[in-house]
């Protein structure tokens, strides 16, 4: 009997190692694969396509005897959580062994790179432009335009840099891709390098992802001959949230203090070591092999408006069915939270959902008809960011969530600009006065003025986006900031 169990970090944290050892002790052959992304069912066991989870060591005998009972979820591929997705970037999730070159090639791997080499750099950039792919790290900038700029920039030495410093709350898609399908990222980087005229690439991974670092290093070594002459390197960050911003990341890569650079010049013109550099997120680069292999028109057929293709969305927080859900742009926030996610894990009503990490706006149920689309979220004073969706039930205190946003910014600020460095601290102090019951109306007017300054005066998104969670909490949940409410607490 062959048993498939994920070696993803979530599965490991839930006891997958002990579970795998128990199956071996019972005489089963165990194969370690990538995660399907149904995190509430981890550790998930797959036998002949049938799923059982969340499983423990005590369940092994029953599963092997065919008496799994409530653990049996039926065919995994037909589970509503999986069947409802449009998986392009995560097409191999749960299906392949992460470091198997044979598995990767058998599932369409390297076809995108082969086509890119056949059509040449200029046509490759055109293909990415036609696909409508926008940066999946949060900014949503058209990938093809960035590549074209780097390709046209003067200079013989250019770089491709992958931003894998996934620091947003409720996000894990980058980690899952790097741990579960590292060759997909490597192929995407090789295609990008050829397109922009680079021969060296760096993957900047956050230090909290040791499993991803080991997988990437092993995958790069195994595929070195395939992607040559492109040479890739892994670099581990030092734990600074601000290094998720591309210029701070470049400073860190150069061995400097991780702080924001003023623009211009743009990294596409003067980036790593002063050379033209394309900085792209993991999910952006991982979408490239599919676009080149199947054609831009296939990818662009998904989505809505200017948001083309699919978006790997991460459902987290107080939610019943947490995990990774890749779907075309256009699904509504309500469908994600209540339909796909099944509502709160606590069983209490949903009160707020934060989309886009710690700098994202809080959405109340009244805005759950908002489609997952860059422009639609911007119109609602929100942002998609990296696609993290964090759910809160009706016990959440939104005034304290607003305070946390300022506190987070104050702790993570690189200190380069005054609006972020000083503004976040003054904002936290002002919210503290509101929480103490001191003239909330006057204090909140100061907060609104301060947020205006931070939004338009900060050098980067850390200070510039902190007003989103603060002002959305004040706007949509004013009762939590009322004097009588604060005094009652």
C-alpha positions as CSV (number, residue, x, y, z in Angstrom):
1,X,0.0,0.0,0.0
2,X,1.4,3.4,-1.0
3,X,0.5,6.3,1.3
4,X,1.1,9.9,0.4
5,X,1.7,12.5,3.1
6,X,2.8,16.1,2.7
7,X,6.1,17.3,3.9
8,X,4.9,20.9,3.9
9,X,5.7,23.0,7.0
10,X,2.0,23.0,8.1
11,X,1.7,19.3,7.8
12,X,5.0,18.9,9.8
13,X,3.7,21.2,12.5
14,X,0.6,19.1,12.8
15,X,2.5,15.8,13.2
16,X,3.1,14.5,9.7
17,X,6.6,13.1,10.6
18,X,5.3,10.9,13.3
19,X,2.3,9.9,11.2
20,X,4.6,8.9,8.3
21,X,6.8,6.8,10.6
22,X,3.7,5.0,12.0
23,X,2.5,4.0,8.5
24,X,6.0,2.6,7.7
25,X,5.9,0.6,10.9
26,X,2.6,-0.8,9.7
27,X,4.2,-2.0,6.5
28,X,3.0,0.8,4.2
29,X,5.2,2.6,1.6
30,X,5.2,6.3,2.3
31,X,5.7,9.0,-0.3
32,X,6.2,12.6,0.7
33,X,4.5,15.0,-1.5
34,X,3.5,18.7,-1.7
35,X,0.5,20.0,0.2
36,X,-3.0,20.2,-1.3
37,X,-3.5,23.4,0.7
38,X,-6.4,22.1,2.8
39,X,-4.8,23.1,6.1
40,X,-7.7,22.3,8.4
41,X,-7.3,18.6,7.3
42,X,-3.6,18.4,7.9
43,X,-2.0,15.9,8.3
44,X,-3.9,14.7,5.3
45,X,-3.3,11.1,4.1
46,X,-3.9,10.1,0.5
47,X,-4.3,6.5,-0.6
48,X,-5.2,5.8,-4.2
49,X,-6.6,9.3,-4.5
50,X,-8.8,9.0,-1.4
51,X,-8.2,11.4,1.5
52,X,-8.2,10.9,5.2
53,X,-7.7,13.8,7.6
54,X,-6.8,15.3,9.9
55,X,-5.1,12.0,10.8
56,X,-3.0,11.1,13.8
57,X,-0.8,8.1,14.8
58,X,-3.7,6.5,16.5
59,X,-5.7,6.5,13.2
60,X,-3.1,4.5,11.2
61,X,-4.5,1.0,11.8
62,X,-8.1,2.1,11.1
63,X,-7.1,3.9,7.9
64,X,-5.2,0.9,6.6
65,X,-8.0,-1.5,7.5
66,X,-10.6,0.7,5.7
67,X,-12.4,1.8,8.9
68,X,-11.5,5.4,8.9
69,X,-15.0,6.6,9.6
70,X,-15.3,10.4,9.8
71,X,-11.7,10.9,8.7
72,X,-12.6,9.8,5.2
73,X,-13.2,12.8,2.9
74,X,-13.5,10.8,-0.4
75,X,-11.6,11.6,-3.6
76,X,-9.4,14.6,-2.8
77,X,-9.5,16.0,-6.3
78,X,-13.3,16.0,-6.1
79,X,-13.5,17.7,-2.7
80,X,-15.5,21.0,-3.1
81,X,-12.5,23.0,-1.8
82,X,-10.3,21.6,-4.6
83,X,-12.9,21.1,-7.3
84,X,-14.0,24.8,-7.1
85,X,-10.5,26.2,-7.9
86,X,-8.8,27.1,-11.1
87,X,-5.3,26.0,-10.3
88,X,-2.6,27.2,-12.7
89,X,0.3,28.3,-10.4
90,X,-0.6,25.5,-8.0
91,X,-1.5,22.9,-10.5
92,X,1.0,20.4,-9.0
93,X,0.0,21.0,-5.4
94,X,-0.6,17.7,-3.6
95,X,0.3,15.7,-6.8
96,X,4.1,15.7,-7.0
97,X,7.2,15.1,-5.0
98,X,8.8,18.5,-4.5
99,X,12.3,17.6,-5.4
100,X,11.6,15.0,-8.1
101,X,12.8,16.2,-11.5
102,X,10.9,13.3,-13.1
103,X,7.6,14.4,-11.5
104,X,8.2,18.0,-12.6
105,X,8.9,17.0,-16.2
106,X,6.0,14.6,-16.3
107,X,3.6,17.4,-15.3
108,X,4.7,19.9,-18.0
109,X,7.8,21.2,-16.4
110,X,10.4,23.0,-18.5
111,X,8.0,23.5,-21.4
112,X,7.7,27.2,-20.8
113,X,11.5,27.6,-20.7
114,X,11.8,25.6,-23.9
115,X,9.4,27.9,-25.7
116,X,11.0,31.0,-24.3
117,X,14.3,29.9,-25.7
118,X,12.7,29.1,-29.0
119,X,10.9,32.5,-29.4
120,X,13.6,34.7,-27.9
121,X,13.7,37.4,-25.3
122,X,11.6,40.1,-27.1
123,X,8.8,37.7,-27.9
124,X,8.9,36.3,-24.4
125,X,8.4,39.8,-22.9
126,X,5.5,40.4,-25.4
127,X,3.9,37.1,-24.3
128,X,4.0,38.2,-20.7
129,X,2.6,41.6,-21.6
130,X,-0.2,40.0,-23.5
131,X,-1.1,37.7,-20.6
132,X,-2.0,40.7,-18.4
133,X,0.1,39.4,-15.5
134,X,0.5,41.9,-12.7
135,X,2.8,41.6,-9.7
136,X,1.3,39.1,-7.3
137,X,3.3,40.5,-4.3
138,X,0.9,43.3,-3.7
139,X,1.6,46.3,-5.9
140,X,-0.1,44.8,-9.0
141,X,2.3,46.5,-11.4
142,X,2.3,45.0,-14.9
143,X,5.1,42.4,-15.1
144,X,5.7,42.8,-18.8
145,X,6.3,46.5,-18.5
146,X,8.9,46.0,-15.7
147,X,10.7,43.3,-17.8
148,X,10.7,45.5,-20.9
149,X,12.2,48.4,-19.0
150,X,15.0,46.2,-17.6
151,X,15.6,44.7,-21.0
152,X,15.9,48.1,-22.6
153,X,18.1,49.6,-19.9
154,X,21.8,50.0,-20.9
155,X,24.4,47.8,-19.3
156,X,25.8,44.3,-19.9
157,X,25.2,43.1,-16.3
158,X,21.6,42.7,-15.2
159,X,19.9,40.8,-12.4
160,X,16.7,39.0,-11.7
161,X,15.7,39.0,-8.0
162,X,12.8,37.0,-6.4
163,X,11.2,38.6,-3.5
164,X,10.4,35.7,-1.2
165,X,10.2,37.8,2.0
166,X,6.6,36.8,2.7
167,X,5.9,38.7,5.8
168,X,2.2,39.6,5.7
169,X,-0.1,38.2,8.3
170,X,-2.2,35.3,7.0
171,X,0.0,34.6,4.0
172,X,1.7,31.4,3.1
173,X,1.4,30.9,-0.7
174,X,5.0,31.8,-1.4
175,X,6.2,29.3,1.3
176,X,3.9,26.5,-0.1
177,X,5.2,27.1,-3.7
178,X,8.9,27.1,-2.6
179,X,8.4,24.0,-0.5
180,X,6.1,22.1,-2.7
181,X,7.0,23.1,-6.3
182,X,10.5,24.7,-6.2
183,X,11.3,23.9,-9.9
184,X,8.3,26.0,-11.0
185,X,9.9,29.1,-9.4
186,X,13.3,28.2,-10.8
187,X,11.9,27.8,-14.3
188,X,10.1,31.1,-14.0
189,X,13.3,32.8,-12.9
190,X,15.2,31.2,-15.8
191,X,12.6,32.5,-18.3
192,X,12.7,36.0,-16.7
193,X,16.5,36.1,-16.8
194,X,16.6,35.2,-20.5
195,X,13.9,37.8,-21.2
196,X,15.7,40.7,-19.5
197,X,19.3,39.7,-20.4
198,X,20.4,38.5,-17.0
199,X,22.6,35.5,-16.1
200,X,22.4,35.8,-12.3
201,X,19.4,35.6,-10.1
202,X,18.8,35.8,-6.3
203,X,16.0,34.4,-4.3
204,X,15.6,36.4,-1.1
205,X,13.8,34.2,1.5
206,X,12.7,35.2,4.9
207,X,14.6,33.6,7.7
208,X,11.4,32.1,9.2
209,X,11.2,29.6,6.2
210,X,14.0,27.1,6.9
211,X,12.2,24.3,5.0
212,X,11.8,26.5,1.9
213,X,15.5,27.4,2.0
214,X,16.6,23.8,2.1
215,X,14.2,22.8,-0.7
216,X,15.3,25.7,-2.9
217,X,19.0,25.0,-2.4
218,X,18.5,21.3,-3.3
219,X,16.3,22.1,-6.3
220,X,18.8,24.7,-7.6
221,X,21.6,22.2,-7.4
222,X,19.6,19.5,-9.1
223,X,18.4,21.7,-12.0
224,X,21.6,23.7,-12.5
225,X,22.4,22.2,-15.9
226,X,18.8,22.6,-17.1
227,X,18.7,26.4,-16.5
228,X,22.3,27.2,-17.5
229,X,23.7,29.7,-18.3
230,X,21.5,31.3,-15.6
231,X,22.9,30.9,-12.1
232,X,20.6,31.2,-9.1
233,X,21.4,31.8,-5.5
234,X,19.4,31.7,-2.3
235,X,19.9,34.5,0.3
236,X,18.2,34.5,3.7
237,X,16.8,37.7,5.2
238,X,17.4,38.9,8.7
239,X,13.7,39.2,9.8
240,X,12.9,42.8,8.8
241,X,9.3,43.2,7.5
242,X,10.4,46.3,5.6
243,X,12.7,44.2,3.4
244,X,9.6,43.0,1.6
245,X,9.8,46.4,-0.1
246,X,11.9,46.0,-3.1
247,X,14.5,48.7,-2.5
248,X,15.0,47.6,1.1
249,X,15.4,44.1,-0.1
250,X,18.1,45.2,-2.6
251,X,20.0,47.0,0.2
252,X,19.9,43.9,2.3
253,X,21.1,41.7,-0.6
254,X,24.1,44.1,-0.9
255,X,24.9,43.7,2.8
256,X,23.6,47.1,3.8
257,X,21.0,48.1,6.3
258,X,17.6,47.2,5.1
259,X,16.0,50.6,4.5
260,X,14.0,52.1,1.7
261,X,15.8,53.9,-1.2
262,X,14.3,57.0,-2.6
263,X,12.9,56.7,-6.2
264,X,14.0,57.6,-8.8
265,X,16.1,55.8,-9.9
266,X,13.9,52.8,-10.2
267,X,15.4,49.3,-9.6
268,X,14.7,48.5,-13.2
269,X,17.3,51.2,-14.1
270,X,19.6,51.1,-11.1
271,X,18.9,48.2,-8.8
272,X,21.1,45.5,-7.3
273,X,24.8,46.7,-7.2
274,X,23.6,49.7,-9.3
275,X,22.7,47.4,-12.2
276,X,19.3,47.1,-14.0
277,X,17.2,44.7,-11.9
278,X,13.8,43.0,-12.2
279,X,12.4,42.3,-8.8
280,X,9.4,40.0,-8.8
281,X,7.4,38.1,-6.2
282,X,7.4,34.3,-6.0
283,X,3.9,33.9,-7.3
284,X,4.6,36.3,-10.2
285,X,7.5,34.3,-11.4
286,X,5.8,31.0,-10.7
287,X,3.0,32.1,-13.1
288,X,5.4,32.5,-16.0
289,X,6.0,28.9,-16.9
290,X,2.3,28.3,-17.5
291,X,2.0,31.5,-19.5
292,X,4.9,30.6,-21.8
293,X,3.9,26.9,-22.1
294,X,0.2,27.4,-22.9
295,X,0.1,30.9,-24.3
296,X,-0.8,34.3,-23.1
297,X,-4.4,34.1,-24.3
298,X,-5.1,31.0,-22.1
299,X,-3.9,32.8,-19.0
300,X,-5.7,36.1,-19.9
301,X,-9.0,34.2,-20.4
302,X,-9.2,34.1,-16.6
303,X,-10.1,37.1,-14.4
304,X,-12.0,40.3,-14.8
305,X,-11.2,43.9,-15.9
306,X,-7.5,44.6,-15.7
307,X,-7.0,41.8,-13.2
308,X,-6.2,38.8,-15.5
309,X,-5.3,35.3,-14.6
310,X,-5.7,33.6,-11.2
311,X,-4.9,34.6,-7.7
312,X,-3.7,32.2,-5.0
313,X,-5.8,33.4,-2.0
314,X,-4.8,32.4,1.5
315,X,-7.7,31.9,4.0
316,X,-6.6,32.3,7.6
317,X,-7.6,33.6,11.0
318,X,-10.8,32.6,12.6
319,X,-12.1,30.5,9.7
320,X,-13.4,27.0,9.5
321,X,-11.7,25.9,6.3
322,X,-8.3,27.6,6.3
323,X,-5.9,27.0,3.4
324,X,-4.8,28.0,-0.1
325,X,-7.5,28.7,-2.7
326,X,-6.4,29.6,-6.2
327,X,-9.2,31.1,-8.3
328,X,-9.7,33.6,-11.1
329,X,-10.1,37.2,-10.2
330,X,-13.7,38.1,-9.7
331,X,-14.9,35.9,-6.9
332,X,-16.5,38.0,-4.1
333,X,-15.1,38.4,-0.6
334,X,-18.3,36.9,0.8
335,X,-18.0,33.8,-1.4
336,X,-14.5,33.3,-0.1
337,X,-15.2,33.8,3.6
338,X,-18.7,32.2,3.9
339,X,-18.8,29.8,0.9
340,X,-15.2,28.5,0.5
341,X,-14.0,29.2,4.1
342,X,-17.2,28.0,5.8
343,X,-17.5,31.0,8.1
344,X,-15.7,31.3,11.4
345,X,-14.1,28.4,13.2
346,X,-15.6,29.6,16.4
347,X,-19.1,29.5,15.0
348,X,-19.8,33.1,15.9
349,X,-20.8,35.7,13.2
350,X,-18.1,37.2,11.1
351,X,-17.5,40.8,12.0
352,X,-14.5,41.9,10.0
353,X,-12.1,40.6,7.4
354,X,-8.6,42.0,6.8
355,X,-7.3,41.6,3.2
356,X,-3.8,42.4,2.2
357,X,-1.8,41.7,5.4
358,X,-1.2,44.0,8.4
359,X,-1.4,47.1,6.1
360,X,-4.7,46.0,4.5
361,X,-8.2,47.5,5.2
362,X,-10.8,45.8,7.4
363,X,-14.0,44.9,5.5
364,X,-17.3,44.5,7.3
365,X,-19.9,42.0,6.0
366,X,-21.7,44.9,4.3
367,X,-18.8,45.0,1.7
368,X,-18.7,41.3,1.2
369,X,-20.1,41.7,-2.4
370,X,-16.7,43.3,-3.4
371,X,-15.1,41.2,-6.1
372,X,-11.5,40.1,-5.7
373,X,-10.1,42.6,-8.2
374,X,-7.3,45.2,-7.9
375,X,-9.5,48.1,-9.0
376,X,-12.6,47.0,-7.0
377,X,-10.7,46.8,-3.8
378,X,-9.0,50.2,-4.5
379,X,-12.4,51.7,-5.0
380,X,-13.5,50.4,-1.6
381,X,-10.3,51.9,0.0
382,X,-8.7,48.6,0.4
383,X,-6.0,46.5,-1.3
384,X,-5.5,42.9,-2.3
385,X,-1.8,42.8,-1.4
386,X,-0.4,39.3,-1.4
387,X,-3.9,37.8,-1.1
388,X,-4.1,37.1,2.6
389,X,-7.6,37.0,4.0
390,X,-7.8,37.0,7.8
391,X,-11.2,36.6,9.4
392,X,-12.4,37.9,12.8
393,X,-15.6,37.0,14.6
394,X,-17.8,39.4,16.6
395,X,-15.6,39.3,19.7
396,X,-12.9,41.4,18.0
397,X,-12.1,44.9,19.3
398,X,-11.6,47.1,16.3
399,X,-10.2,50.0,18.2
400,X,-7.4,47.8,19.4
401,X,-6.9,46.5,15.9
402,X,-6.3,50.1,14.8
403,X,-3.8,50.5,17.6
404,X,-2.0,47.4,16.5
405,X,-1.6,48.8,12.9
406,X,0.2,51.8,14.3
407,X,2.2,49.7,16.7
408,X,3.2,47.3,13.9
409,X,4.4,50.2,11.7
410,X,6.3,51.7,14.6
411,X,8.1,48.4,15.3
412,X,8.9,47.6,11.7
413,X,9.8,51.1,10.3
414,X,13.2,51.3,8.8
415,X,13.4,54.9,10.1
416,X,14.3,56.5,6.7
417,X,11.3,58.9,6.5
418,X,9.6,61.0,9.1
419,X,6.0,60.3,8.4
420,X,6.5,56.6,9.0
421,X,9.1,56.8,11.8
422,X,7.4,59.4,13.9
423,X,3.8,59.2,12.5
424,X,3.3,55.6,13.6
425,X,4.4,56.3,17.2
426,X,2.3,59.4,17.4
427,X,-0.6,57.5,16.0
428,X,-0.3,54.7,18.6
429,X,-0.2,57.3,21.4
430,X,-3.3,59.0,20.0
431,X,-5.2,55.8,19.8
432,X,-4.2,55.1,23.4
433,X,-5.9,58.3,24.4
434,X,-9.0,57.1,22.7
435,X,-8.9,53.8,24.5
436,X,-8.5,55.7,27.7
437,X,-11.8,57.5,27.0
438,X,-10.2,61.0,26.5
439,X,-12.3,63.0,24.0
440,X,-12.5,60.4,21.2
441,X,-13.9,62.8,18.6
442,X,-11.0,65.2,18.9
443,X,-8.4,62.4,19.0
444,X,-9.8,60.7,16.0
445,X,-9.7,63.9,14.0
446,X,-6.0,64.0,14.8
447,X,-5.7,60.4,13.7
448,X,-7.4,61.1,10.3
449,X,-5.0,64.1,9.7
450,X,-2.0,62.0,10.7
451,X,-3.1,59.2,8.3
452,X,-3.4,61.7,5.5
453,X,0.2,62.7,6.0
454,X,1.5,59.1,6.3
455,X,-0.4,58.0,3.2
456,X,1.0,60.7,0.9
457,X,4.3,61.5,2.6
458,X,5.9,58.2,3.3
459,X,8.7,56.8,1.1
460,X,7.2,53.3,0.9
461,X,4.1,51.3,1.5
462,X,4.9,50.5,5.1
463,X,4.0,54.0,6.2
464,X,1.9,54.8,3.2
465,X,-0.5,51.8,3.7
466,X,-0.8,51.9,7.5
467,X,-3.7,54.3,7.2
468,X,-5.8,51.6,5.5
469,X,-6.4,49.4,8.5
470,X,-6.6,52.4,10.8
471,X,-9.1,54.4,8.9
472,X,-11.2,51.4,7.8
473,X,-11.6,50.4,11.4
474,X,-12.7,53.9,12.3
475,X,-15.0,54.2,9.3
476,X,-16.7,50.8,9.4
477,X,-16.7,50.2,13.2
478,X,-17.2,53.6,14.8
479,X,-19.0,52.1,17.8
480,X,-15.7,50.7,19.0
481,X,-14.2,54.2,19.3
482,X,-17.2,55.8,21.0
483,X,-16.6,57.3,24.5
484,X,-19.3,55.3,26.2
485,X,-18.0,52.1,24.6
486,X,-14.4,52.7,25.6
487,X,-15.4,53.8,29.1
488,X,-17.5,50.7,29.6
489,X,-14.5,48.6,29.0
